[in-house]
Amino acid sequence: MIYLKTIFSAPNEVKFLKLQLKEAFPYIEKFFVCEFNRTHTGQTRELIFNNFLNQFTEEEINKIIYIGADISKESVDAINNNKLAHNNEQLIRGYFAGQINLKDEDIIFSVDADEIIFGYQYPRIMAKLGFFTPAIKLQLHQFFYRINYLWENNNFIAPTVCKAKYYKKKYPGQWRYNGKLYPEIAGCHFSWCLTIEEMIKKLNTYAHQYEYGHLAKREILEDAIKNKKYPFDPKVDFRIKVLDINKDREYYPSAIYTMMDEFKELIVPICELV
């Protein structure tokens, strides 16, 4: 079996999950959508994914395997504790493997919600998996703040594609950061492509809350987007190239052009930059 696995944690991610599935649809057999009743910092949250199923087609729904889990006993309170937050994060990323009877030779494409693999890359990547290469690590175009803000000097490396046996004895494994590096750009990471309100919420709940929670202020984030700054670490070489999404199509998953209305708030028009 060939699976795509992702994590759902907020309504703003629905459009990215739809994009993931549309792009992967011809190449995968099932799509794991994993949702949890705790955040990375251990705060409680409701399981809400089923409220958005009406945004998927019947064919798409037939490929979705939803895993909605209560991890209250396994997770811990990790507010202002970076190490514990990352422990919760790993639990969230690897929990699914204990709920599904995976066979050793099953192939899992493991991505976060805002990471989209190009459809044409699925067969190419799978062709490279084998006895001596049981896991492959992918590099993606790194977009930041807006889906046409390309961080041109920084490819993102994290998603993993592997045979299930690679993580069989590593529960809960990261299902991430491991394997031989795939030489081509395999897709897009739409990092922090959020509204200001969504950014503030994420900064207060995700695994790096202890490090960056102080940035959860509207004025800081608005300035960062407008002036293309990287407040997470001002020493980082943060070079943004603004793409024309209608012309620079080689940078994007083809399925995004079937749902552009859902991303319009996250596109800076070229005319505004002249």
RAGI-V267274 format. One record per run of one state. SS is the DSSP state (alpha for helix, beta for strand, coil for the rest). FROM is the first residue (numbers start at 1). LEN is the number of residues. If there is no record, write none. Layout:
[[SS & FROM & LEN] [SS & FROM & LEN]]
This chain:
[[coil & 1 & 1] [beta & 2 & 6] [coil & 8 & 3] [alpha & 11 & 14] [coil & 25 & 5] [beta & 30 & 7] [coil & 37 & 1] [beta & 38 & 1] [coil & 39 & 5] [beta & 44 & 1] [coil & 45 & 4] [alpha & 49 & 7] [coil & 56 & 2] [alpha & 58 & 6] [beta & 64 & 6] [coil & 70 & 12] [alpha & 82 & 17] [coil & 99 & 8] [beta & 107 & 4] [coil & 111 & 4] [beta & 115 & 3] [coil & 118 & 3] [alpha & 121 & 8] [coil & 129 & 1] [beta & 130 & 1] [coil & 131 & 2] [beta & 133 & 1] [coil & 134 & 1] [beta & 135 & 10] [coil & 145 & 4] [beta & 149 & 3] [coil & 152 & 4] [beta & 156 & 8] [alpha & 164 & 4] [coil & 168 & 8] [beta & 176 & 1] [coil & 177 & 3] [beta & 180 & 12] [coil & 192 & 4] [alpha & 196 & 8] [coil & 204 & 5] [alpha & 209 & 7] [coil & 216 & 2] [alpha & 218 & 10] [coil & 228 & 12] [beta & 240 & 3] [coil & 243 & 6] [alpha & 249 & 3] [coil & 252 & 2] [alpha & 254 & 5] [coil & 259 & 1] [alpha & 260 & 7] [coil & 267 & 3] [alpha & 270 & 4] [coil & 274 & 1]]
